[in-house]
Amino acid sequence: MQYTSLILILPLLSFIILGLVDSKWEPKVAGTIGTAVLGIVTLLSYYTAWMYFSSADISGVYQRIIPFQLEWLRFTEHLHIELGILLDPISVLMLVVISTVSMMVHIYSLGYMKSEKGFERYYAFLSLFTFSMLGLVVATNIFQMYIFWELVGVSSYLLIGFYYTKPEAVAASKKAFIVTRFADLFFLIGILFLSFYTKTFDFGILTSGDATVFASAAGASFMGISLMNWAMALIFIGGAGKSAMFPLHIWLPDAMEGPTPVSALIHAATMVVAGVYLVARLFPVYDLYAPDVLHGIAYVGAFTSLFAAVIACVQTDIKRVLAFSTISQIGFMMVGLGVSGMGGHHGLGYMASMFHLFTHAMFKALLFLGAGSIIHAVHSNEMNNMGGLRKYMPVTHITFLIACLSIAGIPPFSGFFSKDEILSATFEFSPYLGATMSLIAGLTAFYMFRLYYGIFWGKENKQHHTPHESPFSMLLPLVFLAVVTLFVGFIPFGEFVTNDGAPYEIHLNRTVAVISVVIAVVSILLATVMYRKESTIPAKLGTTFAGLHKAASHRFYIDEVYMFITKKIIFKNISTPIAWFDRHVIDATMNGFAEVTQWTSVRIKGFQSGRVQQYAYVILLGAIMIAALVIFV
């Protein structure tokens, strides 16, 4: 499988070529090149998946394959960094997810971004992001993953801030970059802790289950907590930053200032699931050596999911509704991992989390691209400027409805199957946590159909122009993703992706399935009553629960808390005194040295006047003084 190196090389070449030519080519040429390259990468990814999943051994177990690897840096005999490609069930799954969504975004952008200034730059950044994300998921060791992890951060910063003349976009890109870099610092510290005690970065060794690898860390602790717990918790913080887990979620809603196709690529299907992928990649380490941290991940995921779902219920910007929906669904995936164990039925949560990652990527990309089609038609993100669009945009309407039904968990759409497996695993872990996740699933169905009715039904808002359906280049990805969303749930996912490599036959838990479907249907009916036609119910509820509504509308003031901590405490009480000390003490001391040196040089510059007679006089005077010292002393 040496050809798999082309999956990384081609998007990197596309970035370099498009970045160098910039505006020297026609925009259409740059877009065609970027899309064609991604088409080849997508075909290679599909072929890799076909070859890999057809290569199981006689027992049905999928092996780890490393088709390419070279040593980059060597620190000690045991500790060194390689650059390579690792193929196993979850990395091959991610190749399919990333290439598929990226391909749809490339095609969609040909229509959505065609009149934008910097079209070539946009496609160059898309190629860089795709290269970075693909490199992250096929990394053979945790340090290689960290390198590409940072590249993903840089490329997302460039894409979020694509509209660099727009202050909100610049602020959003900086916010995303700073928050994720802050989390990445903890990730790096965790990597250093882990590698110091295990003497390796290699995923194969770390996840092999060999107890001798972790023997030196067995008795080590800090503040009464084992260093393995510290290391894995710090690594999770890095993942929580990328995946927008509470309280590091604040960058994701603001990142909607970037182009809508970028939201579909970064904030629906790829970058935000990097944290989930990180935990899944190191799952054996979490389960065997840091189980308390793994359970903590479940509770962080559940709280984040509930928190984001409540906020999504009152947002009016359609992209922000989808942003908080993404945060909530990522929380579902984290819960699936947190309640799981190793092997067999204990691994249900792990398999369900990866399954939901796959299905969510498709229907959430469909939702974001559908939102882009709507914004393209009405030139606004606000639901108040929409309504009745089903008559003008029939294809967008049907595809958006399919995605809403899927995320709501209605059978036979794909979201039902993956979400039901997570709920089943959660109920087995804790009935209370399972009930909480079922409530969140109900909230999801409610706010998604609030969004659906607000856009396509309700009172028609007269526009300055008549809304119209999007061009073919934008509709094709919508139709493709809708078809995938319809049928992908029937894939026997457990036969391909499990945490021990052995196939797992999915058994639908009928009790959990019936309960979840009933909750989803009731939530949809409630949204139908409140939002399908004009109703006074939302206003009355907003008045009755005015405090909660206001707090949720302001995201529970978490952003304000961050601003208070950074500006009022850190900047004012810490940074300002340090700046004063630096300016008035450090700088003043250096300036004083310079002034003394300058004063002295002015006074003695006459000694180097260039007059020979003066030099002879000084030499003679010095000789007399030395002689006097010798005679009298």
C-alpha positions as CSV (number, residue, x, y, z in Angstrom):
1,M,0.0,0.0,0.0
2,Q,2.8,2.4,-0.8
3,Y,0.4,4.4,-2.9
4,T,-1.2,5.7,0.4
5,S,1.6,8.2,0.6
6,L,-0.1,10.0,-2.3
7,I,-3.1,10.7,0.0
8,L,-0.8,13.1,1.9
9,I,1.5,14.3,-0.9
10,L,-1.2,15.4,-3.4
11,P,-3.1,17.9,-1.1
12,L,0.3,19.3,0.0
13,L,1.3,19.8,-3.6
14,S,-2.0,21.4,-4.3
15,F,-1.5,23.9,-1.4
16,I,2.0,24.7,-2.6
17,I,1.0,25.2,-6.3
18,L,-2.2,27.2,-5.6
19,G,-0.4,29.2,-2.9
20,L,2.4,30.2,-5.2
21,V,0.3,31.1,-8.3
22,D,-2.2,32.9,-6.1
23,S,-4.0,35.4,-8.5
24,K,-1.9,34.5,-11.5
25,W,-4.5,32.1,-12.7
26,E,-8.2,32.4,-13.4
27,P,-10.2,31.6,-10.2
28,K,-12.0,28.8,-12.0
29,V,-8.7,27.1,-12.9
30,A,-7.5,27.2,-9.3
31,G,-10.8,25.8,-8.1
32,T,-10.8,23.0,-10.7
33,I,-7.2,22.0,-9.8
34,G,-8.0,21.9,-6.1
35,T,-11.2,19.9,-6.6
36,A,-9.5,17.5,-9.1
37,V,-6.7,16.8,-6.6
38,L,-9.2,16.1,-3.9
39,G,-11.1,13.8,-6.2
40,I,-8.0,11.7,-6.7
41,V,-7.4,11.7,-2.9
42,T,-11.0,10.6,-2.3
43,L,-10.7,7.8,-4.8
44,L,-7.4,6.7,-3.2
45,S,-9.0,6.8,0.3
46,Y,-12.0,4.7,-0.9
47,Y,-9.6,2.2,-2.5
48,T,-7.5,2.0,0.6
49,A,-10.6,1.3,2.7
50,W,-11.7,-1.4,0.3
51,M,-8.4,-3.1,0.3
52,Y,-7.9,-2.8,4.0
53,F,-11.4,-4.0,5.1
54,S,-11.1,-6.9,2.7
55,S,-7.8,-8.0,4.2
56,A,-9.0,-9.4,7.6
57,D,-7.3,-12.5,8.8
58,I,-9.2,-15.8,9.1
59,S,-10.6,-14.8,12.5
60,G,-12.0,-11.6,11.1
61,V,-9.5,-9.4,13.0
62,Y,-8.0,-6.3,11.2
63,Q,-4.3,-5.9,11.5
64,R,-2.2,-2.7,11.9
65,I,-0.5,-1.9,8.6
66,I,2.4,0.6,8.3
67,P,3.0,1.0,4.5
68,F,5.5,3.8,5.0
69,Q,7.7,5.0,7.9
70,L,11.0,6.8,8.3
71,E,13.0,8.0,11.3
72,W,13.0,11.8,11.7
73,L,14.5,12.5,15.1
74,R,16.3,10.3,17.6
75,F,16.6,11.4,21.2
76,T,17.7,8.2,22.8
77,E,18.1,4.6,21.9
78,H,14.4,4.0,22.6
79,L,12.9,7.4,22.2
80,H,12.7,8.7,18.6
81,I,10.1,10.2,16.3
82,E,9.1,8.6,13.0
83,L,7.0,10.0,10.2
84,G,4.8,7.4,8.7
85,I,1.3,6.1,7.8
86,L,-0.7,3.9,10.1
87,L,-3.7,2.0,8.7
88,D,-6.1,0.4,11.2
89,P,-9.9,0.5,11.4
90,I,-10.3,4.0,12.8
91,S,-7.6,5.7,10.7
92,V,-9.1,4.2,7.5
93,L,-12.5,5.3,8.7
94,M,-11.2,8.8,9.1
95,L,-9.6,8.8,5.7
96,V,-13.1,8.1,4.2
97,V,-14.8,10.7,6.4
98,I,-12.3,13.5,5.7
99,S,-11.9,12.9,2.0
100,T,-15.6,12.6,1.4
101,V,-16.6,15.8,3.3
102,S,-13.6,17.7,1.9
103,M,-14.5,16.6,-1.6
104,M,-18.1,17.8,-1.2
105,V,-16.9,21.1,0.2
106,H,-14.6,21.6,-2.7
107,I,-17.4,21.0,-5.2
108,Y,-19.8,23.1,-3.2
109,S,-17.4,26.0,-3.0
110,L,-17.1,26.3,-6.8
111,G,-20.6,27.8,-6.7
112,Y,-20.7,29.4,-3.3
113,M,-17.3,31.2,-3.4
114,K,-17.0,31.9,-7.1
115,S,-17.4,35.7,-6.8
116,E,-15.2,36.0,-3.7
117,K,-11.9,37.9,-3.8
118,G,-9.1,35.5,-2.9
119,F,-10.7,32.4,-4.5
120,E,-7.3,30.9,-5.2
121,R,-6.1,31.5,-1.6
122,Y,-9.3,29.9,-0.3
123,Y,-8.6,26.7,-2.2
124,A,-5.0,26.7,-1.2
125,F,-6.1,26.9,2.5
126,L,-8.6,24.1,1.9
127,S,-5.8,21.9,0.6
128,L,-3.5,22.7,3.5
129,F,-6.3,21.9,6.0
130,T,-7.1,18.6,4.3
131,F,-3.4,17.6,4.2
132,S,-3.0,18.5,7.9
133,M,-6.1,16.5,9.0
134,L,-5.2,13.5,6.9
135,G,-1.7,13.5,8.3
136,L,-3.1,13.7,11.8
137,V,-5.3,10.6,11.5
138,V,-2.7,8.4,9.9
139,A,0.1,9.3,12.3
140,T,2.1,6.3,13.6
141,N,3.0,8.0,16.9
142,I,1.7,10.7,19.2
143,F,4.4,13.2,18.4
144,Q,3.7,13.0,14.7
145,M,0.0,13.5,15.5
146,Y,1.0,16.6,17.6
147,I,2.8,18.1,14.6
148,F,-0.2,17.7,12.3
149,W,-2.4,18.7,15.2
150,E,-0.7,22.1,15.2
151,L,-0.9,22.4,11.4
152,V,-4.7,21.8,11.7
153,G,-4.8,24.7,14.1
154,V,-2.9,27.0,11.7
155,S,-4.9,26.1,8.7
156,S,-8.2,26.5,10.6
157,Y,-7.0,29.9,11.7
158,L,-6.4,30.9,8.1
159,L,-9.8,29.6,6.9
160,I,-11.8,31.1,9.8
161,G,-10.1,34.5,9.1
162,F,-10.5,34.2,5.3
163,Y,-12.6,37.5,5.3
164,Y,-9.6,39.3,6.8
165,T,-11.2,42.7,6.1
166,K,-14.1,41.8,8.4
167,P,-13.2,42.6,12.1
168,E,-15.5,39.9,13.4
169,A,-13.7,37.2,11.3
170,V,-10.3,38.4,12.4
171,A,-11.4,38.3,16.1
172,A,-12.9,34.8,15.6
173,S,-9.8,33.4,14.0
174,K,-7.6,34.8,16.8
175,K,-10.0,33.5,19.5
176,A,-10.0,30.0,17.9
177,F,-6.2,30.0,17.6
178,I,-5.6,31.2,21.2
179,V,-8.0,28.9,22.9
180,T,-6.9,25.8,21.0
181,R,-3.2,26.7,21.5
182,F,-3.8,27.1,25.2
183,A,-5.3,23.6,25.3
184,D,-2.5,22.2,23.1
185,L,0.1,23.3,25.7
186,F,-1.5,20.8,28.1
187,F,-1.5,18.2,25.3
188,L,2.2,18.7,24.8
189,I,2.9,18.4,28.6
190,G,0.9,15.2,28.7
191,I,2.9,13.8,25.7
192,L,6.1,14.6,27.6
193,F,4.9,12.9,30.8
194,L,3.7,9.8,28.8
195,S,6.9,9.5,26.8
196,F,9.2,10.0,29.7
197,Y,7.8,7.0,31.6
198,T,7.0,4.8,28.6
199,K,10.1,5.6,26.6
200,T,8.2,5.7,23.4
201,F,5.9,7.8,21.2
202,D,4.7,4.9,19.1
203,F,1.0,4.1,19.2
204,G,1.6,0.4,18.5
205,I,3.6,0.1,21.7
206,L,1.5,2.3,23.8
207,T,-1.8,0.5,22.9
208,S,-0.3,-3.0,22.8
209,G,-1.5,-3.8,26.4
210,D,2.1,-4.7,27.4
211,A,2.3,-3.8,31.1
212,T,6.1,-3.6,31.1
213,V,5.8,-0.4,29.0
214,F,4.1,1.3,31.9
215,A,6.0,-0.3,34.7
216,S,8.1,2.7,35.5
217,A,5.0,4.9,35.9
218,A,3.2,2.4,38.2
219,G,4.3,3.9,41.5
220,A,4.7,7.5,40.4
221,S,2.2,10.1,41.6
222,F,1.8,13.8,42.1
223,M,-0.6,15.3,44.7
224,G,-1.9,11.8,45.4
225,I,-2.9,11.2,41.8
226,S,-0.9,8.8,39.6
227,L,1.2,10.3,36.9
228,M,-0.6,8.2,34.3
229,N,-3.8,9.8,35.3
230,W,-2.2,13.2,35.1
231,A,-0.7,12.5,31.6
232,M,-3.9,11.1,30.1
233,A,-6.0,14.0,31.6
234,L,-3.6,16.6,30.2
235,I,-3.8,14.8,26.8
236,F,-7.6,14.9,27.0
237,I,-7.5,18.7,27.6
238,G,-5.8,19.0,24.3
239,G,-8.5,17.0,22.7
240,A,-11.2,19.0,24.5
241,G,-9.8,22.2,23.0
242,K,-10.0,20.9,19.5
243,S,-13.4,19.3,20.1
244,A,-14.8,22.4,21.9
245,M,-15.7,20.6,25.1
246,F,-16.8,22.8,28.1
247,P,-15.2,25.1,29.2
248,L,-13.0,25.3,26.0
249,H,-16.0,25.5,23.7
250,I,-16.1,29.3,23.3
251,W,-14.2,29.5,20.0
252,L,-16.5,27.3,18.0
253,P,-19.7,29.5,17.8
254,D,-17.6,32.5,16.8
255,A,-15.8,30.5,14.2
256,M,-19.0,30.7,12.1
257,E,-17.7,34.0,10.9
258,G,-15.7,32.0,8.3
259,P,-17.2,31.0,5.0
260,T,-20.1,28.5,5.4
261,P,-18.3,25.7,3.5
262,V,-15.5,26.0,5.9
263,S,-17.9,25.5,8.8
264,A,-19.0,22.3,7.1
265,L,-15.5,21.1,6.7
266,I,-13.9,22.2,10.0
267,H,-16.7,22.5,12.5
268,A,-18.9,19.7,11.4
269,A,-16.9,16.7,10.3
270,T,-13.2,16.9,10.7
271,M,-11.4,19.3,13.0
272,V,-13.9,19.1,15.9
273,V,-13.7,15.3,15.9
274,A,-9.9,15.3,16.3
275,G,-10.3,15.2,20.1
276,V,-12.7,12.2,19.8
277,Y,-10.2,10.5,17.5
278,L,-7.3,11.2,20.0
279,V,-9.2,9.5,22.9
280,A,-10.1,6.6,20.6
281,R,-6.5,6.2,19.4
282,L,-5.3,6.0,23.0
283,F,-8.3,4.2,24.3
284,P,-6.5,1.1,25.6
285,V,-4.2,3.4,27.7
286,Y,-7.2,5.2,29.1
287,D,-9.1,2.0,29.9
288,L,-6.2,0.1,31.4
289,Y,-4.1,2.8,33.1
290,A,-6.4,5.8,33.6
291,P,-10.0,4.5,34.0
292,D,-11.0,7.4,36.3
293,V,-10.0,9.9,33.6
294,L,-12.0,7.9,31.1
295,H,-15.1,8.1,33.3
296,G,-14.5,11.8,33.8
297,I,-14.5,12.2,30.0
298,A,-18.0,10.7,30.0
299,Y,-19.3,13.2,32.5
300,V,-17.5,16.2,30.8
301,G,-19.1,15.0,27.5
302,A,-22.6,14.7,29.0
303,F,-22.4,18.2,30.7
304,T,-21.1,19.7,27.5
305,S,-23.8,18.1,25.4
306,L,-26.6,19.3,27.7
307,F,-25.1,22.8,28.0
308,A,-24.9,23.2,24.3
309,A,-28.3,21.7,23.6
310,V,-30.0,24.2,25.9
311,I,-28.2,27.1,24.2
312,A,-29.1,25.9,20.7
313,C,-32.8,26.0,21.7
314,V,-32.8,29.8,21.8
315,Q,-30.3,30.9,19.1
316,T,-31.6,32.7,16.1
317,D,-28.5,32.6,13.8
318,I,-28.9,29.4,11.9
319,K,-25.1,28.8,11.8
320,R,-24.8,29.2,15.5
321,V,-27.6,26.8,16.1
322,L,-25.7,24.3,14.1
323,A,-22.5,25.2,15.9
324,F,-23.9,24.4,19.3
325,S,-25.5,21.3,17.9
326,T,-22.0,20.2,16.8
327,I,-20.7,20.8,20.4
328,S,-23.6,18.7,21.7
329,Q,-23.1,15.9,19.3
330,I,-19.3,15.8,20.0
331,G,-20.3,15.4,23.6
332,F,-22.4,12.4,22.7
333,M,-19.3,10.8,21.1
334,M,-17.2,11.5,24.2
335,V,-19.8,9.9,26.4
336,G,-19.7,6.8,24.2
337,L,-16.0,6.5,24.7
338,G,-16.1,7.3,28.4
339,V,-18.7,4.6,29.2
340,S,-16.9,1.9,27.1
341,G,-14.5,-0.8,28.0
342,M,-12.1,-3.1,26.2
343,G,-13.3,-5.9,23.9
344,G,-16.6,-7.7,23.2
345,H,-19.8,-6.1,24.5
346,H,-17.9,-3.9,26.8
347,G,-16.6,-2.1,23.7
348,L,-20.1,-1.1,22.6
349,G,-19.6,2.5,23.6
350,Y,-16.4,2.7,21.6
351,M,-17.9,1.3,18.5
352,A,-21.0,3.4,18.9
353,S,-18.9,6.6,19.3
354,M,-17.0,5.9,16.1
355,F,-20.3,5.0,14.3
356,H,-21.8,8.3,15.4
357,L,-18.6,10.1,14.3
358,F,-19.2,8.7,10.8
359,T,-22.9,9.3,10.5
360,H,-22.7,12.8,12.2
361,A,-20.0,13.8,9.7
362,M,-22.4,13.2,6.8
363,F,-25.6,14.7,8.2
364,K,-23.9,17.7,9.9
365,A,-22.0,18.5,6.7
366,L,-25.3,18.3,4.9
367,L,-26.9,20.7,7.4
368,F,-24.1,23.3,7.1
369,L,-24.0,23.1,3.3
370,G,-27.8,23.4,3.4
371,A,-27.5,26.4,5.6
372,G,-25.0,27.9,3.1
373,S,-27.5,27.4,0.3
374,I,-30.2,29.2,2.4
375,I,-27.9,32.1,3.2
376,H,-26.9,32.3,-0.4
377,A,-30.6,32.7,-1.3
378,V,-31.7,35.2,1.4
379,H,-28.3,36.9,2.2
380,S,-28.9,36.6,6.0
381,N,-28.1,34.2,8.8
382,E,-31.1,35.1,10.9
383,M,-34.2,33.0,11.1
384,N,-36.3,36.2,11.4
385,N,-35.4,36.9,7.7
386,M,-36.5,33.5,6.5
387,G,-39.7,31.5,6.4
388,G,-41.7,29.8,3.7
389,L,-38.5,28.9,1.7
390,R,-39.7,25.4,0.9
391,K,-41.6,26.8,-2.1
392,Y,-38.5,28.4,-3.6
393,M,-35.9,25.9,-2.6
394,P,-37.4,22.4,-2.9
395,V,-34.1,20.4,-3.2
396,T,-32.5,22.3,-0.3
397,H,-35.7,21.8,1.7
398,I,-35.9,18.0,1.2
399,T,-32.2,17.4,1.9
400,F,-32.2,19.6,5.0
401,L,-35.3,17.7,6.3
402,I,-33.5,14.4,5.8
403,A,-30.5,15.7,7.9
404,C,-32.9,17.0,10.6
405,L,-34.7,13.6,10.8
406,S,-31.3,11.9,11.0
407,I,-29.9,14.1,13.8
408,A,-33.2,13.8,15.7
409,G,-32.8,10.0,15.7
410,I,-35.8,9.0,13.6
411,P,-35.5,5.6,12.0
412,P,-34.4,4.5,9.4
413,F,-32.1,7.6,9.1
414,S,-28.5,7.0,10.0
415,G,-28.4,9.1,13.1
416,F,-31.0,6.8,14.8
417,F,-28.7,3.7,14.6
418,S,-25.5,5.4,15.9
419,K,-27.2,7.4,18.6
420,D,-29.2,4.4,19.8
421,E,-26.0,2.4,20.3
422,I,-24.5,5.3,22.4
423,L,-27.7,5.4,24.5
424,S,-27.6,1.6,25.0
425,A,-24.0,1.7,26.2
426,T,-24.7,4.7,28.5
427,F,-27.7,3.0,30.1
428,E,-25.6,0.0,30.9
429,F,-23.0,2.2,32.5
430,S,-25.4,4.4,34.5
431,P,-29.2,4.7,34.2
432,Y,-29.0,8.3,35.4
433,L,-26.5,9.2,32.7
434,G,-28.6,7.3,30.2
435,A,-31.7,9.3,31.2
436,T,-29.7,12.5,30.8
437,M,-28.5,11.6,27.4
438,S,-32.0,10.7,26.4
439,L,-33.2,14.1,27.5
440,I,-30.4,15.7,25.4
441,A,-31.6,13.6,22.4
442,G,-35.0,15.1,22.9
443,L,-33.7,18.6,23.0
444,T,-31.8,17.9,19.8
445,A,-34.9,16.9,18.0
446,F,-36.7,20.0,19.4
447,Y,-34.2,22.6,18.4
448,M,-33.5,21.1,15.0
449,F,-37.1,21.2,14.0
450,R,-37.4,24.7,15.5
451,L,-34.7,25.5,13.0
452,Y,-36.3,23.6,10.2
453,Y,-39.8,25.2,10.6
454,G,-38.3,28.7,11.1
455,I,-36.5,28.4,7.7
456,F,-38.9,26.5,5.5
457,W,-42.4,27.1,7.1
458,G,-43.9,29.8,9.2
459,K,-44.6,33.3,7.9
460,E,-42.9,34.1,4.6
461,N,-40.7,37.1,4.9
462,K,-40.7,39.2,1.8
463,Q,-37.2,39.7,0.5
464,H,-35.8,42.5,-1.7
465,H,-35.5,39.7,-4.3
466,T,-37.3,36.4,-4.8
467,P,-35.2,33.5,-3.3
468,H,-34.1,30.8,-5.7
469,E,-32.6,27.4,-5.6
470,S,-28.8,27.1,-5.6
471,P,-26.7,26.2,-8.7
472,F,-25.9,22.6,-9.6
473,S,-22.4,22.7,-8.1
474,M,-24.0,23.5,-4.7
475,L,-27.0,21.1,-5.0
476,L,-24.9,18.0,-6.0
477,P,-23.1,17.8,-2.6
478,L,-26.5,18.2,-0.9
479,V,-28.1,15.4,-2.8
480,F,-25.0,13.1,-2.4
481,L,-24.8,13.7,1.4
482,A,-28.6,13.2,1.7
483,V,-28.4,9.8,0.0
484,V,-25.5,8.8,2.2
485,T,-27.5,9.9,5.3
486,L,-30.4,7.8,4.2
487,F,-28.5,4.5,3.8
488,V,-25.3,4.6,5.8
489,G,-27.0,3.6,9.0
490,F,-27.5,0.1,7.6
491,I,-23.8,-0.5,7.3
492,P,-22.8,-3.3,9.8
493,F,-20.4,-0.9,11.4
494,G,-19.4,-3.2,14.2
495,E,-17.9,-5.7,11.7
496,F,-15.4,-3.0,10.7
497,V,-14.5,-0.8,13.6
498,T,-14.1,-2.1,17.2
499,N,-11.5,-1.4,19.9
500,D,-10.0,-4.8,19.8
501,G,-10.0,-5.3,16.0
502,A,-12.5,-8.2,16.2
503,P,-15.9,-8.0,14.5
504,Y,-18.9,-7.0,16.7
505,E,-22.4,-7.8,15.7
506,I,-24.8,-4.9,16.5
507,H,-27.9,-5.8,18.4
508,L,-30.6,-3.1,18.6
509,N,-31.8,-2.6,22.1
510,R,-35.5,-2.4,21.5
511,T,-36.4,-0.8,24.8
512,V,-33.9,2.0,24.5
513,A,-34.8,2.4,20.8
514,V,-38.5,2.7,21.5
515,I,-37.9,5.2,24.3
516,S,-35.6,7.3,22.2
517,V,-37.9,7.4,19.2
518,V,-40.9,8.3,21.4
519,I,-38.9,11.1,23.0
520,A,-37.8,12.3,19.5
521,V,-41.3,12.2,18.1
522,V,-42.8,14.1,21.1
523,S,-40.0,16.7,20.8
524,I,-40.7,17.1,17.0
525,L,-44.5,17.4,17.7
526,L,-43.8,20.1,20.3
527,A,-41.6,22.0,17.8
528,T,-44.4,21.6,15.2
529,V,-47.0,23.1,17.4
530,M,-44.8,26.0,18.4
531,Y,-43.0,26.9,15.2
532,R,-44.8,25.5,12.1
533,K,-47.2,28.4,12.1
534,E,-47.2,31.7,13.9
535,S,-47.8,31.0,17.6
536,T,-47.8,32.9,20.9
537,I,-46.4,29.9,22.8
538,P,-42.7,30.8,22.3
539,A,-43.2,34.3,23.5
540,K,-45.2,33.2,26.5
541,L,-42.5,30.6,27.4
542,G,-39.8,33.2,26.9
543,T,-41.6,35.5,29.4
544,T,-42.3,32.7,31.9
545,F,-38.7,31.5,31.8
546,A,-37.2,35.0,31.1
547,G,-34.1,34.4,33.2
548,L,-33.2,31.1,31.7
549,H,-34.0,32.3,28.2
550,K,-31.8,35.4,28.6
551,A,-28.9,33.4,30.1
552,A,-29.1,30.8,27.3
553,S,-29.3,33.5,24.7
554,H,-26.0,34.9,26.1
555,R,-24.5,31.4,26.2
556,F,-24.7,31.5,30.0
557,Y,-22.2,34.4,30.0
558,I,-19.2,32.1,29.7
559,D,-17.6,34.4,27.2
560,E,-18.1,37.4,29.6
561,V,-16.5,35.4,32.3
562,Y,-13.5,34.7,30.1
563,M,-13.3,38.4,29.2
564,F,-13.5,39.4,32.8
565,I,-10.7,37.0,33.8
566,T,-8.5,38.0,30.9
567,K,-9.0,41.7,30.8
568,K,-9.9,42.6,34.4
569,I,-7.7,40.1,36.2
570,I,-4.9,38.9,34.0
571,F,-4.3,42.0,31.8
572,K,-5.1,44.7,34.4
573,N,-3.7,43.1,37.6
574,I,-0.9,40.9,36.2
575,S,0.1,42.0,32.7
576,T,-0.1,45.7,33.3
577,P,2.3,45.7,36.4
578,I,4.6,43.3,34.5
579,A,4.6,45.7,31.6
580,W,5.3,48.7,33.9
581,F,8.2,46.8,35.5
582,D,9.5,45.9,32.1
583,R,9.3,49.4,30.8
584,H,10.4,51.4,33.9
585,V,12.9,49.0,35.5
586,I,14.3,46.6,32.9
587,D,14.2,49.0,30.0
588,A,15.3,51.9,32.2
589,T,18.3,49.9,33.5
590,M,19.4,49.0,30.0
591,N,18.8,52.6,28.9
592,G,20.9,53.8,31.9
593,F,23.8,51.5,30.9
594,A,23.6,53.0,27.4
595,E,23.6,56.6,28.6
596,V,26.5,56.0,31.0
597,T,28.4,54.4,28.2
598,Q,27.6,57.2,25.8
599,W,28.6,59.9,28.4
600,T,31.9,58.1,29.1
601,S,32.6,57.7,25.4
602,V,32.1,61.5,24.8
603,R,34.5,62.3,27.6
604,I,37.3,60.0,26.5
605,K,36.9,60.4,22.7
606,G,39.7,62.9,22.7
607,F,42.2,60.2,23.4
608,Q,41.6,59.0,19.9
609,S,41.9,62.3,18.1
610,G,44.3,61.0,15.4
611,R,47.1,63.5,16.5
612,V,50.5,61.7,16.9
613,Q,52.0,64.4,19.1
614,Q,49.1,63.9,21.6
615,Y,49.6,60.2,21.5
616,A,53.3,60.6,22.3
617,Y,52.5,63.0,25.1
618,V,50.1,60.5,26.7
619,I,52.6,57.6,26.3
620,L,55.4,59.8,27.9
621,L,53.1,60.8,30.7
622,G,52.1,57.2,31.3
623,A,55.8,56.1,31.3
624,I,56.6,58.8,33.9
625,M,53.8,57.7,36.1
626,I,54.9,54.0,36.0
627,A,58.5,55.0,36.7
628,A,57.3,57.1,39.7
629,L,55.4,54.1,41.0
630,V,58.4,51.9,40.7
631,I,60.7,54.3,42.4
632,F,58.5,55.4,45.3
633,V,56.5,52.3,45.8
